[in-house]
């Protein structure tokens, strides 16, 4: 497991983000935990009072990101790792087209990530070190019928992070995309799916890969399955209605 000393986790109030904060703090890493729900962050800080710095912030407040980023890195005393774990996936009906819901997903899953990770890219390019990690999803591999805009948001995130990886690798910066499948979190509670991954297991996997440049599926079976799915011709994929 990589040994980080100073980390930012964006989207830290629940689910995978909260588990990442806990596991980093358990390793002795100082963590700035960024999220909207300040009460949740205070709970995390109470678990690790000398290691977790709670920072209440809405990722869609893009204008404040540079200020919040600079203050967080200053309070930490440096930065080795940033993980963008914020995500939005409202319930969308099979025949529903709701622009307000769609906009929330783009604002959080794409624009929030760009606002935060652009800041990290500038810093790490200058220091010629550091790790940038973004949590994508297998949902971004194809345009499936259930969640058109969520799929699109994760596809956009994956492409953006790949471009960061291609830009920053020559400066010694690690850029990592993690693609979990369905995971037990508050965001996915409405799905009622069997066999969902545990957030703590996904967080453990993310930290193991966080200093290894590349794109990683959490489950090997997902890697195989989505390799096949990505290569289905569009007409066949349409007939399958998955």
PyMOL commands that set and color helices and strands:
alter all, ss='L'
color gray80, all
select helices_A, chain A and resi 15-26+38-47+62-76+99-127+138-141+148-171+189-191+199-209+220-230+234-240
alter helices_A, ss='H'
color red, helices_A
select strands_A, chain A and resi 6-10+30-35+52-56+81-84+131-135+174-179+183-184+197-198+214-217
alter strands_A, ss='S'
color yellow, strands_A
deselect
rebuild
show_as cartoon
